[in-house]
Structures are given as structure tokens and as C-alpha cells.
Amino acid sequence: MTLARAKGVVVTGVEGLVVDIEAYLSQGLPGMAIVGLPDTAVGEARDRVRAAILNSQLSWPSERRITVGLSPASVHKRGAALDLGIALAILAAHGQVPELPNVIAVGELALDGSVRPVRGVLVAALAAHRLGISTLLVPHTQVGEAKLVPDMKVIGVASLMDAVMWLRGEDIDVPEPPIVVGNKVAIPDLVDVRGQAAARHALEIAAAGGHHIAFLGSPGVGKTMLAERLPGLLPKLDDELAVEVTAIHSVAGLLGPGQGLIRTAPFQAPHHTATTAALIGGGSHTARVGMVTLAHGGVLCLDEAAEFDRAVLDSLRQPLESGVVSIARAGFHTVLPARFQLVLAANPCPCGKFVGSGADCSCSSQVRRRYFSRLSGPLLDRIDLRVTLDRPTLAELDSQTAEPENTAVVAQRILVARERAAKRFMDYPWSVNAQIPGPIMRRHFGLTSEANNLLSRDVAGLSARGADRVLRVAWTIADLRGHDFPTISDVAAALTHRDGNGSWQAA
């Protein structure tokens, strides 16, 4: 046989694209060419594959011209994940192994013939499952990752020779790494936060309704501590979202060997020097995930938010509304998931002392305005809850006083509130108040006449988006309090959280 086929997978964004690999052995000047828009890593496979085949004591068709075609030819292929498939296609064309009609092979080849792990094995398994391909050849250290997709026959190989033996029907004995349940992330407990009762309550509201929240206060008052404890208040990820989040982390190469599904809400906290491409994602030939996509299903915390470049912060405005990131380049267009809860933590001024009367602040009014202007009005308009933190008293910090509620107690209240919202939205594709569009919220989940009158009196200072967000927060507060409809006190509380006690406007 001079023509043989195999299948591999390349990652595009956070999706897997099944690639048909064709190897053709012909007469002509000996050599090897790979066609089908390969990048440098794919093009260099010709040297890795040749060395791996020879070092595995297999025959290399040195007297023939080898042409390897990758289809679809119009899509750029990146990475070394196609190495194993290319090698097996060449061996099949040379008659050394049977052809692979319904098998996908994924793995990078070392020069000695061993198979190295690659990014996106879970994505490859999902792509195979969608096409009805039930068998997957993967590096033996990533068998557990591929088996997260049900009804897949996963064959782990440690070397090219293991794959050849399996194709020939011979038994192979490759040890599998143990499967780790969950992602074993240590999440700080809310019991560590003493004082700050208003901020703790706002964090509870944010977790119950999926709302974005911003903390303003002087250094050391607990803004970062509160933000880090939000993932522990969120419910465990359901099966569908857990697979989606785990696949994203697989593409990013962040899954450990044998790690199971990620069940805990992810938490990303980029440094304030992060660029727009690092935060949003980007790339020249294919999209690479940014931190907003890594935070999908969880929390994105921007600590020292006013230190970020304004253009970087404003790049969040579109994903905050749509829950996706759209990356368009000359050669491709990709949409990446980015539905996260945003937590902003900021000092009121460069010295951090402009709180209350501002008597201790050494910054001029012009410096304060310039510093805080990085948080643009359109961005802050998308923040549902704004909280101003004061320094806790020594009595509140005293370890001899009664401990505040821990994460488990607060998380139980949040779970009850989310169940109320899910029951209310059972005929809709949303599960929390923050996700439901404003027009549908106003049309089907309005307020009582008394509560609506209160909101109408204050709506003059709000944008239409701001009024919708107040309405969503009011419903979340009602869910936490066990009310069937938002009362006047629920709406008043939502307006107070929107205003942030006036400090956000003053800053």
C-alpha cells in the first residue's frame, strides 16, 4: 500500500478539530513534505517522526518520496499533537501496520520513540465523541483525562512501538497514572474575615445572584481577602460546566496527570501589568485563551484595579455583557467562552487614605481624579454591587470575640437562594438573576407598585442598564430573605449597594 490515512486532532480556540492525515509514498527524489498549512512545530514533525521510527527498530521508507497531507487544508495546524498520527500513517502506507479507519491518535514523539503529553487531550476526546469515533490513542500519562468523556475506548501508549503493537493486535502493558478526584484547590474560609459585615453581606449577594462586585477601601482593610473567598461560596460546577471548564484548562496545559473534572469554580487574579492579549486572549493564526476564558464558570479578580491600564480594563466591557470573547484576525474568527464573575478591588487614591473625610490623604484632587479615572464609567456601570470598606476596629479583630460565620454556613444560604431563582427560571435558559436579560426581567419579573415607585424616584441617576442591574440585585436580596417578590426594603438595599455609600462617586 502506498497511500494510507490516520486521524489526529488540533486545537482551535477551545475546540478540537479532527484532522485527516494522509501519507503517500511515491517514486521520486527521497524526502518528506507536509502540506496543509502546518506551522513550524508541525513542519518539524518530519525530523521527529523519522528519528522516532528508526529508534523504534522500524523501517523508514528512505527510497520513496513521502507526502503527508493534512485536511482540511485551509485551516492552520499548530503544535506537535499530530506527530503520532503522522508516524502511524507513514507506517501504514509502508505496510508495517494496519490502517486506522476509526481511531484518533494524539501525541508528540520524542526522538527515541517515546510519546510525550500534549495540550488538549480532553478536547480531542470530545471532538472524537462528537464524530462518533470511539477509540483514542493518547500518551499514557493522559489516559485519565481522556476517560472523562464517557463511552470512549482510550488506549494509553508510552512509545511509538506500543501503538504499533496495539495496531497489530498484540498486548501492551502500559501503567496508567492514578485518577485524581477534583482539582484539590485550597480555598480560604470566610471565617478569617473579621469585621466588614456590610462587605461580607454584599459578597453573599454576589455569590447568590452571580453579580459583579467592586470593593473600595484603603490598603489592608480586607478587599483581597474577601475576593479570594468568593469561589468557596459558589456551588460546585455541574457536569456540563465542569467538562467545559476542564476542557479549557486542558487546552491551556493546566491539568495535572490523572486529574479529574474541575468541580470548584476557577479563580484568576492577573497582575496589574497584564496586557489586553493576556487578559482577553489572542494570537496571529489561532486564538489562545486569555485569563477571562480561564475564569469561565468562576471568578476573575482584578486586585489594585486602578493600577491596570485603562484600555485593558475597558476590554472587559463586551465579555461582561455577552459572556463570550470574540477574537477576529485576518485569517480566522473565534468565539471563546468568558462567563465569569468580576471582582474589582481598588484603593481610592495612590496613597490609599482618601476614605471618610479624606483628612489623612496627601493626594491632590487632580491626582485622585486621574488615578480613579482608569475605572471608566461604562465599566463601573456594569458592576452590580459597589462596597466601601472601612478599617475594622480592634474589638472586631480581637481573636477572643465570637468567630464570624464560616464559608459552609454562608454557602448553604446561597444554595437555598439559588434554588429559589432556578425554580423561578425553570422555563428559561438561565439559572441566576445576573444572567437574565433586562427586557425579560422587566416584562416577566417586575416589582410591586410600591417597590417600583421607589426605584422610579431614583432612576434619574441611573442608566437603563443600571436600573436593570438594580432590579436583578433586588431579586437576589429577596431570594436570600425568602420573599416571593422584592419588597421596598429589598429595592432600597439594592440601591444602596449600587451607590456604594456615595464613595464611588466621590472618588
C-alpha positions in Angstrom: 0.0 0.0 0.0 1.4 3.4 -1.0 -1.5 5.5 0.4 -2.8 5.3 4.0 -4.8 7.5 6.3 -4.9 8.3 10.0 -6.7 10.9 12.2 -5.5 13.4 14.6 -6.8 16.5 16.4 -5.6 20.1 16.6 -6.9 22.7 19.0 -8.6 25.8 17.6 -9.6 28.2 20.4 -11.1 25.8 22.9 -12.5 23.4 20.4 -10.9 20.3 18.8 -10.7 20.0 15.0 -10.3 16.4 13.7 -7.6 16.3 11.0 -7.4 13.7 8.3 -3.8 12.7 7.9 -2.9 11.1 4.5 0.6 9.6 3.8 1.5 8.9 0.2 4.7 7.0 -0.8 5.7 7.7 -4.4 8.6 7.4 -6.8 10.9 10.4 -6.9 13.7 12.2 -5.0 13.6 10.7 -1.5 12.4 13.2 1.1 9.3 14.2 3.1 6.9 17.1 2.7 4.0 18.1 4.9 1.2 20.1 3.2 -2.0 21.7 4.6 -0.9 24.9 6.4 1.4 23.4 9.0 3.1 25.7 11.5 6.8 25.4 12.4 6.1 22.7 15.0 4.0 20.6 12.6 6.6 21.1 9.8 9.4 19.9 12.1 7.5 16.6 12.6 9.3 15.1 9.6 12.5 15.0 11.6 10.9 13.8 14.9 8.9 11.1 13.1 11.9 9.8 11.1 14.1 9.6 14.2 11.3 8.0 16.3 10.6 5.3 13.6 14.2 4.4 13.2 14.9 4.4 17.0 11.8 2.1 17.5 13.6 -0.5 15.3 11.0 0.0 12.5 11.7 0.6 8.8 11.8 4.1 7.3 10.9 4.2 3.5 14.1 6.0 2.7 13.9 5.2 -1.0 10.5 6.8 -1.5 9.1 10.3 -1.7 6.8 10.9 1.3 4.0 13.4 1.0 1.8 14.0 4.1 -1.4 15.9 3.6 -3.4 17.4 6.5 -7.1 18.1 5.8 -8.9 20.5 6.0 -6.1 22.1 4.1 -7.4 25.7 4.6 -7.0 25.6 8.5 -3.7 26.4 10.2 -2.4 23.4 12.2 -0.3 24.2 15.3 1.6 22.1 17.8 3.1 18.7 17.9 -0.1 16.7 18.7 -0.2 15.3 15.1 3.2 13.5 15.4 1.8 10.1 16.4 -0.9 10.2 13.7 1.7 11.1 11.0 4.0 8.3 12.1 1.3 5.7 12.0 0.0 6.9 8.6 3.5 6.6 7.1 4.0 3.1 8.7 0.6 2.0 7.3 1.4 3.3 3.8 4.7 1.3 4.0 2.7 -1.8 5.0 4.2 -2.2 8.5 0.9 -1.7 10.4 -2.8 -1.8 9.5 -4.6 1.4 8.6 -6.6 3.3 11.3 -10.1 3.6 10.0 -11.9 4.7 13.1 -9.1 5.7 15.6 -7.7 9.1 16.5 -4.1 9.3 17.6 -2.8 12.2 19.6 0.7 12.7 21.0 4.1 14.3 20.5 7.0 12.0 19.5 10.4 12.2 21.1 13.5 11.3 19.0 13.8 8.0 20.9 10.2 7.0 20.0 8.6 7.8 23.3 5.2 9.6 23.3 5.1 12.8 25.2 1.9 14.5 26.6 0.3 17.3 24.7 -2.3 20.0 25.5 -6.0 19.5 24.8 -6.4 15.7 25.1 -9.8 16.2 26.7 -10.8 18.5 23.8 -9.6 15.8 21.4 -11.7 13.2 23.2 -14.8 15.5 23.0 -14.2 16.1 19.3 -13.9 12.3 18.7 -17.1 11.7 20.6 -19.0 14.3 18.6 -18.0 12.5 15.3 -18.9 9.1 16.7 -15.2 7.9 16.9 -15.0 5.7 19.9 -11.2 4.9 20.1 -8.5 7.2 21.1 -4.7 6.7 21.2 -3.1 9.1 23.7 0.0 9.4 25.9 -0.3 7.0 28.8 0.0 9.8 31.3 -3.2 11.4 29.9 -5.4 8.4 29.9 -7.4 9.6 32.9 -8.0 13.0 31.2 -9.4 11.3 28.0 -11.6 9.0 30.0 -13.5 11.9 31.4 -15.5 11.6 28.2 -18.0 8.7 28.6 -18.1 5.8 26.2 -14.6 6.3 24.9 -12.1 3.5 24.5 -8.8 5.1 25.5 -5.6 3.4 24.7 -2.5 4.8 26.5 0.8 4.4 24.9 4.3 5.2 26.2 6.1 4.8 22.9 5.5 4.6 19.2 6.2 0.8 19.4 3.3 0.5 21.9 1.0 2.0 19.3 2.4 -0.3 16.6 1.9 -3.4 18.8 -1.7 -2.4 19.6 -2.5 -1.9 15.9 -1.0 -5.3 15.2 -3.3 -6.9 17.7 -0.6 -7.6 20.3 -1.0 -7.0 24.0 0.7 -4.0 25.6 1.3 -3.3 29.2 1.5 0.4 29.9 0.8 1.6 33.5 -1.9 4.2 34.0 -1.4 7.1 36.4 -4.0 7.2 39.3 -7.0 9.4 38.7 -7.2 12.4 41.0 -10.7 13.3 42.0 -11.4 17.1 41.6 -8.7 19.8 41.4 -7.8 19.9 45.1 -7.6 23.7 45.3 -7.4 25.0 48.9 -9.9 27.8 49.1 -9.6 30.2 52.1 -12.5 30.3 54.5 -14.7 33.3 55.1 -14.3 32.8 58.9 -10.9 34.5 58.5 -12.5 37.8 57.6 -13.4 39.7 60.9 -15.5 42.8 60.8 -16.7 44.2 57.4 -20.2 43.0 58.0 -21.5 45.1 55.0 -18.9 43.8 52.6 -19.5 40.2 53.7 -23.2 40.6 53.1 -22.5 42.1 49.7 -20.2 39.2 48.8 -23.1 36.8 49.8 -25.4 38.7 47.5 -22.9 38.5 44.7 -22.5 34.7 45.1 -26.2 34.1 45.3 -27.1 36.1 42.2 -23.9 35.8 40.1 -23.4 39.5 40.3 -20.2 41.5 39.6 -18.9 43.3 42.7 -16.3 46.1 43.5 -14.6 46.9 46.7 -13.1 50.3 47.5 -11.0 50.9 50.6 -7.6 51.8 52.0 -4.8 49.2 51.9 -5.2 46.3 54.3 -8.9 46.5 55.1 -9.7 43.1 53.6 -10.6 43.7 49.9 -8.4 40.9 48.6 -9.3 38.5 51.4 -13.0 38.9 50.5 -12.3 38.4 46.8 -10.3 35.2 47.4 -13.2 33.7 49.4 -15.8 34.1 46.7 -15.1 30.8 44.9 -15.8 28.9 48.1 -19.3 30.4 48.3 -20.2 29.3 44.8 -21.9 26.0 44.2 -19.9 23.1 42.7 -19.9 23.1 38.9 -22.5 20.8 37.3 -21.4 18.1 34.9 -21.8 20.2 31.7 -20.0 23.2 33.1 -17.3 21.0 34.7 -16.4 19.4 31.4 -16.3 22.8 29.7 -14.1 24.3 32.3 -11.8 21.3 32.4 -11.5 21.3 28.6 -10.4 25.0 28.8 -7.7 24.2 31.3 -6.7 21.2 29.2 -6.1 23.4 26.2 -4.1 25.8 28.4 -2.0 22.9 29.6 -3.0 23.4 33.2 -4.3 19.9 34.0 -2.0 17.6 36.0 -1.5 13.9 35.1 -4.6 11.9 36.0 -6.5 15.0 37.2 -10.3 14.6 37.2 -13.0 17.1 36.4 -12.7 20.5 37.9 -15.6 21.0 40.2 -14.6 24.1 42.1 -15.2 27.5 40.5 -11.9 28.7 39.0 -10.2 31.8 40.3 -8.0 34.0 38.2 -6.1 37.1 39.6 -3.9 38.7 36.9 -1.2 41.2 37.9 -2.0 44.8 37.1 0.7 44.8 34.4 -1.2 42.2 32.3 -1.8 43.2 28.7 -5.0 43.1 26.8 -3.9 39.9 24.9 -3.1 38.2 28.2 -6.4 39.1 29.7 -8.7 38.7 26.7 -6.8 36.2 24.6 -5.4 36.5 21.1 -3.0 35.1 18.5 -2.0 35.6 14.9 -3.0 32.3 13.3 -5.1 30.7 16.0 -6.7 32.0 19.2 -5.0 31.4 22.5 -7.2 31.6 25.6 -6.8 34.6 27.9 -7.5 34.8 31.7 -11.1 35.7 31.1 -11.6 32.4 29.5 -9.7 30.6 32.2 -12.0 32.2 34.7 -15.1 30.9 32.8 -17.5 29.5 35.3 -15.7 31.1 38.2 -14.2 34.4 39.4 -11.9 37.0 37.8 -10.3 39.2 40.4 -8.6 42.4 39.4 -6.8 43.5 42.6 -5.4 47.0 42.5 -7.8 47.7 39.7 -7.0 51.3 39.3 -3.4 50.3 38.5 -4.4 48.5 35.4 -4.2 50.2 32.0 -7.5 51.7 31.1 -7.6 50.1 27.7 -7.1 46.7 29.4 -10.0 47.3 31.8 -12.3 48.6 29.0 -11.6 45.4 27.0 -13.8 43.6 29.7 -16.9 45.6 28.8 -18.0 43.3 26.0 -17.5 39.9 27.8 -19.2 41.2 30.9 -22.3 41.7 28.8 -22.2 38.8 26.5 -20.3 36.1 28.4 -18.1 35.4 25.4 -14.9 36.9 23.8 -14.9 37.4 20.1 -11.4 37.3 18.6 -11.1 38.3 14.9 -8.0 38.3 12.9 -7.3 38.4 9.1 -7.2 34.6 8.9 -9.7 33.5 11.4 -12.6 34.4 13.8 -13.1 32.6 17.1 -15.6 32.9 19.9 -14.3 31.9 23.3 -16.5 31.4 26.5 -15.9 34.0 29.2 -18.9 34.0 31.6 -17.3 34.9 34.9 -18.0 37.0 38.0 -15.8 40.1 38.1 -14.4 41.3 41.4 -12.7 44.7 41.4 -10.6 45.8 44.4 -9.2 49.3 44.3 -7.7 51.9 46.6 -9.4 55.3 46.5 -6.2 57.2 45.6 -2.5 56.5 45.1 -1.7 56.8 48.8 -4.9 54.9 49.7 -6.0 57.2 52.5 -8.8 59.1 50.9 -11.7 57.5 52.8 -14.3 59.2 55.0 -13.3 62.8 55.3 -10.0 62.2 53.5 -8.2 64.2 56.1 -5.1 61.9 56.1 -4.9 61.8 52.3 -1.8 63.5 50.8 -3.1 63.3 47.2 -4.5 66.4 45.4 -8.0 66.3 43.9 -6.4 66.2 40.4 -4.2 63.2 41.2 -7.2 61.4 42.7 -9.3 62.0 39.6 -6.6 60.9 37.3 -5.9 57.8 39.3 -9.6 56.7 39.6 -10.5 57.7 36.0 -8.9 54.4 34.8 -12.1 52.8 36.0 -14.3 54.2 33.3 -18.0 55.0 33.7 -19.1 52.3 31.2 -17.1 49.7 33.1 -18.4 50.7 36.5 -22.0 50.8 35.1 -21.7 47.0 34.6 -20.8 46.4 38.2 -23.9 45.4 40.2 -22.5 45.9 43.8 -20.2 48.6 45.0 -18.9 48.4 48.5 -16.8 50.8 50.5 -14.8 49.2 53.3 -13.7 51.0 56.5 -10.9 49.8 58.7 -12.1 47.2 61.2 -11.9 48.2 64.9 -9.5 46.5 67.3 -12.5 44.9 69.0 -13.6 43.3 65.7 -10.1 41.9 65.2 -9.8 40.5 68.7 -9.4 36.8 68.5 -11.3 36.4 71.8 -14.5 37.6 70.3 -17.0 35.3 68.7 -16.0 34.0 65.3 -17.9 35.2 62.3 -19.8 32.8 60.1 -17.7 30.4 58.1 -17.9 29.6 54.4 -20.0 26.5 54.8 -22.8 28.3 56.7 -23.0 31.2 54.2 -22.7 28.8 51.2 -25.8 27.0 52.5 -27.9 30.2 52.4 -26.6 30.9 49.0 -27.6 27.5 47.7 -31.1 27.9 49.0 -31.4 31.3 47.3 -30.1 29.9 44.0 -32.6 27.1 44.2 -35.4 29.7 44.5 -34.1 31.5 41.5 -33.6 28.3 39.5 -37.2 27.3 40.3 -38.4 30.7 39.1 -36.4 30.4 35.9 -37.3 26.8 35.2 -38.9 27.7 31.8 -35.9 29.9 30.8 -32.3 29.0 29.9 -30.9 31.0 32.9 -30.3 29.9 36.5 -29.2 33.0 38.3 -30.6 36.6 38.4 -27.5 38.2 36.9 -27.9 36.2 33.6 -31.4 37.1 32.7 -31.7 39.9 30.1 -33.1 43.2 31.3 -36.2 43.3 29.0 -37.3 39.8 30.1 -36.6 40.7 33.7 -38.8 43.8 33.5 -41.5 42.1 31.5 -41.9 38.9 33.4 -40.3 39.6 36.8 -41.2 43.1 37.6 -41.8 44.8 41.0 -44.8 45.6 43.1 -46.2 49.1 42.6 -44.7 50.3 45.9 -41.3 48.9 45.1 -41.4 50.2 41.6 -42.3 53.7 42.8 -39.1 53.7 45.0 -37.0 52.6 42.0 -38.6 55.2 39.8 -37.7 58.0 42.2 -34.0 57.0 42.0 -33.8 56.0 38.3 -32.9 59.6 37.3 -29.3 59.0 38.4 -29.1 55.6 36.8 -28.6 54.4 33.2 -31.1 52.0 31.7 -28.5 49.2 32.3 -28.0 50.4 35.9 -31.8 50.2 36.6 -31.9 46.7 35.2 -29.0 45.7 37.4 -30.7 47.2 40.5 -33.7 45.1 39.7 -31.6 41.9 39.4 -29.9 42.6 42.7 -33.3 43.3 44.4 -34.5 39.9 43.3 -31.3 38.3 44.7 -31.8 40.0 48.0 -35.4 38.8 48.0 -34.3 35.3 47.4 -31.9 35.4 50.3 -34.6 36.8 52.5 -37.2 34.3 51.4 -39.5 36.8 49.8 -41.7 35.8 46.8 -41.3 39.3 45.3 -38.8 42.1 46.0 -40.2 44.4 48.7 -39.5 48.1 49.2 -36.7 47.2 51.6 -35.1 44.8 49.1 -35.1 47.6 46.4 -33.7 50.1 48.9 -30.9 47.7 49.8 -30.2 47.1 46.1 -30.0 50.9 45.5 -27.6 51.3 48.5 -25.3 48.6 47.1 -25.4 50.3 43.7 -24.4 53.6 45.2 -21.6 52.3 47.4 -22.5 54.8 50.1 -21.5 57.6 47.7 -17.8 56.9 47.9 -17.5 55.7 44.3 -19.0 58.9 43.0 -16.8 61.0 45.3 -13.7 59.1 44.2 
